[in-house]
Amino acid sequence: MSSKNNQLVHKNIDDNLNAINIRLFSDLSYDVIIREFKFRYNKKDVKAFLVFFEGMINKDFVNQNILFRANSTFQSNDNIKYESVADFFENFVISNYSLEKSQNFKKIIDKICSNNCAIFIDGYDQCFLCDMAQHEHRAVGTPTFESSVKGTQEAFNEVLNTNTALIRKYVKDSNLIIEQINIGKRASNTCTVMYIKGLTNPKIVKKIKNRISNIDTDIIITTDNLSQFIETNTFSIIPQIMPTEKPDRVASFLMQGRCVILTNNSPIAGVIPSTVVDWFHSGEDGYLRAPFNFILKLIRIAAILTALFLPALYIATVTYHIDILPTNIAMMLAASREAVPIPFVIEVIIMEIAFELLREAEVRVPTKVGPIVSIVGGLILGQLAVEANIICSFTMIIVGFTGICMYALPNYYSSYGLRSIRYILIILSFINGYLALSFGVLLFMVILSDTFSIGTRLLPNFYIDKDRNIIQQIFTEPVWSREKRPYYTKASDKTSQPNISRRWLFNEKK
């Protein structure tokens, strides 16, 4: 028998059963469930069998919608007439909203591995595939790394259909397209590309779909893995695809003309394209009134700049430019360092690494032990290190304040890159003070300006004209004055609302 025929369903049910046993290794895998049964058609008993994986299929559905109805055919059904046994089974026996047929064994095996129940009938050379998925999964919970006081408190879970339903709950638009693409050569997973037709730039959509379709790898488990496969610059320390776990944020990004990618088994969505402007936004910014939003943005920007440059400025100042400090502060600094045996830069790097270790330990230890780690590591050991003259008290203040400022960054994933930049700036400041620090900042800006997020610069022009003004995007305007979508999304429809959205102002004047 040719290899091509081996890939096709046979009419003889025993041949199909043997092929399934071989392909699914049913003698080795305990969770392969094969159930043979019969049903009555045209006064004859017809043999059939179904196959699925234990735990992936709702067994109650199988019992009620297939086996029970097959058993009921042994009652009188002489008045039911169909062209063939397959038509009779499809229309009278099986009851499932998602039903398809296939003759290819490879597709059938892939479907069985993807939560489908396969049904074979004697004398019929195609297989029925029913989606009866059942997974143990988390319910829709609250955000973990994008927690907010105002706004919705829903977060994605690991089930793709639940996540897409959450997005459709917010975006009630028939133009919302959710395209499905299979990823992974051996362990197939499902990915979706979401965009709004007529709003999102079709060139960006085409480029994203092309990159995803041309990935050749065994397995892609999460959205984070997929993002690394399609990003332009793998070694960039700046994220090019922004992750989010909140469906309301995804809805707002879609309305700006962006694409969103989601994979099954992942509670994270990837937003494309993204820019550094997105670093300054949190999930609750869209719900705050403009004055409060403006103040919080100023504090957030100051915190980010402090976390990025304060340790490097400290090293450069105390090493090369101590004369710019007031005399009293310089004398206090010299007195506090009199008994410390290690140089400034080593001292700062040690404390930064200790802070990172403390952060990692607190994330990974059991919840009830976390506060103990913080108290012992941050307070007791830090205080003892200062008293033992291992660490300067000024350094403790600088590193501690820098760590607090880093937590002000809205997107936790972006903090990884900024922490890496901070270490580079510390070393440059130790080499040649402010001059080397300025060179490092310039080099960072050059690299950032040449980094792209699927065709969009991460560092867009800050001001072109009044309609293409990044300052307005950073400092969120009142909801009634957000007439234009961000220009860097290259949306087909650039206007989100008319210039006068509060029409009641004119009605009240009359």
C-alpha positions in Angstrom: 0.0 0.0 0.0 1.4 3.4 -1.0 2.3 6.0 1.6 -0.4 8.3 0.2 -3.1 5.7 0.8 -1.7 5.2 4.4 -2.6 8.8 5.0 -6.2 8.4 4.0 -9.2 7.0 5.9 -10.2 3.5 4.9 -13.7 2.2 4.4 -13.0 -0.8 6.5 -13.4 0.1 10.2 -10.8 -2.5 11.4 -8.2 -0.9 9.2 -9.0 2.5 10.6 -8.9 1.2 14.2 -5.5 -0.4 13.5 -4.2 2.8 12.0 -5.3 4.8 15.0 -3.7 2.4 17.4 -0.4 2.7 15.6 -0.4 6.5 15.2 -1.5 7.2 18.8 0.5 4.4 20.5 -2.5 3.3 22.4 -0.6 0.4 23.9 1.8 2.8 25.5 -0.3 5.9 26.3 -2.9 5.2 29.0 -4.9 8.4 28.3 -5.9 7.3 24.7 -9.5 6.4 24.9 -11.0 4.2 22.1 -14.7 3.3 22.5 -16.3 1.0 20.0 -20.1 1.1 19.6 -22.9 0.3 17.2 -26.0 2.1 15.9 -28.9 1.0 13.9 -29.5 2.1 10.3 -31.8 0.7 7.6 -32.5 -2.4 9.8 -28.7 -3.2 10.1 -26.2 -2.8 12.8 -23.4 -0.4 11.8 -20.1 -0.6 13.7 -18.3 2.6 14.7 -15.7 3.8 17.2 -14.6 7.1 18.7 -11.2 8.2 20.0 -10.0 11.0 22.2 -7.5 11.8 25.0 -8.6 11.5 28.6 -9.0 14.9 30.3 -9.2 16.9 27.1 -12.8 16.0 26.2 -16.0 16.5 28.1 -17.1 12.9 28.7 -20.6 13.9 29.5 -21.0 15.4 26.0 -19.7 12.2 24.5 -22.1 10.1 26.5 -25.2 12.3 25.9 -24.6 13.5 22.4 -23.0 10.5 20.8 -23.3 7.2 22.7 -26.8 7.7 24.1 -28.2 8.9 20.7 -26.5 5.9 19.0 -28.2 3.6 21.4 -31.5 5.2 20.8 -31.3 4.3 17.1 -32.1 0.6 18.1 -35.6 1.8 18.7 -38.0 2.1 15.8 -36.6 4.5 13.2 -37.9 2.9 10.0 -39.6 6.2 9.0 -36.3 8.1 9.0 -34.8 8.1 5.5 -31.4 9.4 4.5 -29.2 8.9 1.4 -26.4 7.2 3.2 -25.3 5.9 6.6 -23.0 9.0 7.0 -25.9 11.4 6.4 -28.0 9.5 8.9 -25.2 9.5 11.5 -24.5 13.2 11.0 -28.1 14.4 11.1 -29.8 11.9 13.5 -27.1 10.4 15.8 -24.5 13.0 16.5 -25.3 16.3 18.1 -22.6 18.9 18.2 -22.4 22.5 17.0 -18.8 22.1 15.8 -18.6 19.2 13.3 -16.3 18.7 10.4 -15.1 15.8 8.2 -11.7 14.8 7.1 -10.1 12.0 5.1 -6.5 12.8 5.9 -5.1 10.9 8.9 -2.5 13.6 9.7 -5.2 16.2 10.1 -7.3 13.8 12.1 -4.4 13.1 14.5 -3.7 16.9 14.9 -7.4 17.5 15.7 -7.4 14.7 18.3 -4.4 16.3 19.9 -6.2 19.6 19.8 -9.3 18.7 22.0 -11.3 16.9 19.3 -13.2 13.7 19.4 -12.8 11.6 16.2 -15.5 9.2 15.1 -15.1 6.5 12.4 -18.0 4.6 10.8 -17.7 1.2 9.0 -18.1 1.6 5.2 -17.4 5.3 5.2 -14.0 6.7 4.1 -14.2 10.0 6.1 -13.9 10.8 9.8 -16.2 13.0 11.9 -14.4 15.5 14.1 -16.2 17.1 17.0 -14.9 19.9 19.2 -15.8 18.8 22.7 -12.9 20.4 24.6 -12.7 20.5 28.3 -9.7 22.0 30.1 -9.1 22.7 33.7 -8.3 26.3 33.8 -8.4 29.5 35.9 -11.4 31.6 35.9 -11.3 35.2 34.7 -9.2 36.8 37.5 -7.7 40.1 38.4 -4.5 41.5 36.8 -1.2 40.6 38.4 1.5 42.8 36.8 -0.9 45.5 35.6 -3.0 46.1 38.7 -4.9 49.3 38.9 -7.2 51.2 41.3 -9.7 52.5 38.7 -11.0 50.7 35.6 -12.0 47.1 35.0 -10.4 44.4 37.1 -10.5 41.5 34.5 -7.5 39.7 33.2 -6.9 37.1 30.6 -6.5 33.4 31.5 -4.9 30.5 29.6 -7.9 29.6 27.4 -7.8 31.3 24.0 -11.6 31.2 23.4 -12.3 32.9 26.8 -9.8 35.6 26.0 -11.2 36.4 22.6 -14.7 36.5 24.1 -13.5 39.0 26.7 -12.2 41.2 23.9 -15.4 41.0 21.9 -17.3 42.0 25.1 -15.5 45.3 24.9 -15.2 45.7 21.1 -18.8 45.2 19.9 -17.8 45.8 16.3 -18.5 43.4 13.4 -15.3 44.7 11.7 -13.2 43.1 14.5 -11.4 40.3 12.7 -9.8 37.4 14.7 -7.8 35.3 12.3 -6.5 31.9 13.5 -3.0 30.6 12.5 -1.6 27.3 13.6 2.0 27.5 15.0 4.4 24.7 15.9 5.5 21.9 13.8 5.4 19.0 16.3 3.2 20.3 19.1 0.7 22.5 17.3 -0.7 25.5 19.1 -3.2 28.1 18.0 -2.4 31.8 17.5 -4.9 34.6 16.7 -4.2 37.9 15.0 -6.8 40.5 15.9 -7.4 43.8 14.1 -10.3 46.0 13.0 -10.9 45.9 9.3 -11.0 49.4 7.7 -9.1 50.8 10.6 -5.8 48.9 11.1 -3.2 49.5 8.4 -3.4 46.4 6.1 0.3 46.5 5.5 1.0 45.9 9.2 -1.5 43.1 9.3 0.0 41.4 6.2 3.5 41.7 7.6 2.5 40.2 11.0 0.6 37.3 9.4 3.5 36.6 7.0 6.0 36.4 9.9 3.9 34.1 11.9 3.1 31.8 9.0 6.8 31.5 8.2 7.9 30.3 11.6 9.4 26.8 11.4 9.8 25.3 14.9 8.6 22.4 17.0 6.6 24.3 19.6 5.5 27.8 20.6 3.8 27.8 24.0 3.0 31.4 24.8 2.6 34.8 23.3 6.0 35.8 24.8 7.7 33.0 22.8 5.8 34.1 19.6 6.8 37.7 20.1 10.5 36.7 20.1 10.1 34.9 16.8 8.5 37.8 15.0 10.3 40.8 16.5 12.8 42.7 14.3 15.8 43.0 16.6 16.2 40.0 18.9 19.0 41.5 20.9 17.4 44.9 21.6 17.0 45.6 25.3 13.8 47.5 24.5 10.6 45.5 24.0 9.3 45.8 20.5 6.0 44.1 21.2 4.2 45.3 24.3 2.6 42.7 26.5 -0.6 43.3 28.4 -3.0 41.1 30.4 -6.0 43.4 30.4 -8.8 43.0 27.8 -9.8 46.6 28.2 -6.3 47.8 27.2 -6.4 45.5 24.2 -9.7 47.0 23.2 -8.3 50.6 23.4 -5.2 49.5 21.4 -7.4 47.9 18.7 -9.4 51.2 18.5 -6.1 53.0 17.9 -5.5 50.9 14.8 -3.0 48.4 16.2 -2.8 44.6 15.9 -3.0 42.2 18.8 -1.6 38.6 18.9 -2.8 36.0 21.4 -1.9 32.3 21.7 -3.6 29.5 23.5 -2.2 28.6 26.9 -1.0 32.2 27.5 -2.7 34.9 29.6 -0.7 37.6 27.8 -1.5 39.5 24.6 1.1 41.2 22.4 0.3 44.7 21.0 1.9 45.7 17.6 3.2 48.2 16.9 4.4 49.8 20.1 6.7 52.8 20.9 8.4 54.2 24.0 5.3 56.4 24.5 3.5 53.2 25.7 6.0 53.0 28.6 4.4 56.0 30.2 0.9 54.6 30.1 -0.7 52.4 32.7 -4.0 50.5 32.6 -5.9 53.1 34.6 -4.8 56.2 32.7 -7.8 56.1 30.4 -10.1 56.3 33.4 -8.5 59.2 35.3 -9.5 62.8 34.9 -7.0 64.9 32.9 -5.5 67.0 35.8 -4.8 63.9 37.9 -3.5 62.1 34.8 -1.1 64.9 34.1 0.3 65.0 37.6 0.8 61.2 37.7 2.5 61.2 34.3 5.0 63.9 35.6 5.7 61.8 38.7 6.1 58.7 36.5 8.5 60.3 34.1 10.6 61.7 36.9 10.7 58.2 38.5 11.8 56.6 35.3 14.5 59.1 34.7 15.6 58.8 38.3 15.8 55.0 38.2 17.7 55.2 34.9 20.3 57.9 35.7 20.6 58.4 39.5 23.2 55.7 40.2 25.3 56.7 37.2 25.1 60.4 38.2 26.1 59.4 41.8 29.2 57.5 40.6 30.3 60.2 38.2 29.8 63.0 40.8 31.7 61.3 43.7 34.4 60.0 41.4 35.2 62.9 39.1 33.1 65.9 39.9 32.9 66.1 43.7 33.7 69.8 43.6 30.2 70.6 42.2 28.6 69.4 45.5 28.1 71.9 48.4 31.0 71.7 50.9 28.8 70.3 53.7 27.5 67.4 51.6 30.9 66.6 50.2 32.4 66.5 53.8 29.5 64.3 55.0 30.0 61.9 52.1 33.8 61.8 52.7 33.2 61.0 56.4 30.7 58.3 55.7 33.2 56.6 53.3 36.2 56.9 55.5 36.1 53.3 56.8 34.6 51.7 53.7 37.3 49.6 52.0 35.8 49.2 48.4 35.5 51.8 45.6 32.3 53.6 44.9 31.5 51.7 41.7 32.0 48.3 43.2 29.9 49.3 46.2 27.0 50.4 43.9 27.1 47.3 41.7 27.1 45.0 44.8 24.1 46.8 46.2 22.3 46.8 42.8 22.9 43.0 42.5 21.8 42.5 46.1 18.6 44.4 45.3 18.0 42.2 42.2 18.6 39.1 44.2 16.1 40.3 46.8 13.6 41.0 44.1 14.0 37.6 42.5 13.8 35.8 45.9 10.6 37.5 46.9 9.0 36.6 43.6 9.8 32.9 43.8 9.4 32.1 47.5 6.0 31.1 48.9 3.6 34.0 49.5 3.7 33.8 53.3 7.5 33.8 53.3 7.9 36.8 51.0 7.6 39.5 53.7 10.2 37.7 55.8 12.6 37.8 52.9 12.0 41.5 52.5 12.5 42.3 56.2 15.6 40.2 56.6 17.2 41.1 53.3 16.3 44.7 52.9 16.3 46.0 56.5 18.4 43.8 58.8 21.2 42.9 56.4 21.3 46.4 54.9 21.5 48.0 58.3 24.2 45.6 59.5 26.2 46.2 56.3 26.2 50.0 57.0 27.1 49.5 60.6 30.0 47.2 59.7 31.3 49.9 57.3 31.0 47.5 54.3 28.5 49.8 52.5 28.2 53.6 52.6 24.9 54.9 54.0 24.7 57.3 51.0 24.9 54.3 48.6 22.1 52.5 50.5 19.9 55.5 50.1 20.7 55.9 46.4 20.1 52.2 45.6 17.0 51.9 47.7 15.4 55.1 46.1 16.3 53.9 42.6 14.6 50.5 43.3 11.5 52.3 44.4 11.4 54.5 41.3 11.8 51.5 39.1 8.5 50.1 40.4 6.8 53.2 39.1 7.3 52.0 35.5 3.8 50.9 34.4 4.9 48.0 32.3 6.8 45.5 34.4 8.3 43.8 31.3 9.9 47.0 30.2 11.8 47.4 33.4 14.2 44.5 32.4 15.6 46.6 29.6 15.9 49.8 31.7 17.7 47.9 34.5 20.3 46.6 31.9 20.8 50.1 30.6 21.4 51.4 34.1 24.3 49.0 34.6 25.9 50.1 31.4 25.6 53.8 32.4 27.1 53.0 35.8 30.2 51.5 34.2 30.5 54.4 31.7 30.3 56.9 34.6 33.1 55.2 36.4 35.3 55.3 33.3 35.1 59.0 32.6 32.4 60.8 34.6 29.8 63.0 32.9 31.5 62.8 29.5 31.2 59.0 29.2 27.7 59.2 30.7 26.7 61.6 28.0 28.2 59.4 25.3 26.3 56.4 26.7 23.0 58.4 26.6 23.7 59.5 23.0 24.5 56.0 21.9 21.3 54.7 23.6 19.2 57.2 21.8 20.8 56.4 18.4 20.2 52.7 18.9 16.6 53.3 20.1 15.9 55.5 17.1 17.0 52.7 14.8 14.9 50.0 16.4 11.6 49.1 14.8 8.4 47.4 16.0 7.1 45.7 12.8 7.9 48.7 10.6 7.3 51.4 13.3 10.1 53.2 15.0 10.2 52.7 18.8 11.3 56.3 19.1 9.0 58.3 16.9 9.3 62.0 16.1 8.2 64.0 19.1 6.7 66.8 17.2 5.7 67.2 13.5 2.6 69.2 13.7 -0.4 69.6 16.0 -2.0 66.4 14.8 1.3 64.4 15.1 2.4 65.4 18.5 3.9 62.8 20.8 3.7 65.1 23.8 -0.1 64.9 23.6 0.1 61.1 23.5 2.3 61.0 26.6 0.2 63.4 28.6 -3.2 61.9 28.0 -5.8 64.5 27.0 -9.4 64.6 28.3 -11.5 61.9 26.7 -13.6 64.5 24.9 -10.6 65.9 23.1 -9.0 62.8 21.8 -10.0 63.3 18.2 -6.9 61.8 16.5 -5.5 58.3 16.7 -1.7 58.1 17.3 -0.1 58.8 14.0 2.6 56.2 14.5 0.0 53.4 14.3 -0.5 54.4 10.6 -4.3 53.7 11.0 -6.4 53.8 7.8 -9.0 56.0 9.7 -7.0 58.7 11.5 -10.0 60.3 13.3 -11.6 58.6 16.4 -14.2 61.2 17.1 -15.3 64.6 15.7 -13.8 67.9 16.9 -16.9 68.6 18.8 -17.9 65.4 20.6 -19.8 67.1 23.5 -22.7 68.4 21.5 -24.7 69.1 24.6 -22.6 72.3 25.1 -24.5 73.8 22.1 -27.8 72.4 23.2 -27.6 74.1 26.6 -26.7 77.5 25.1 -29.9 77.6 23.2 
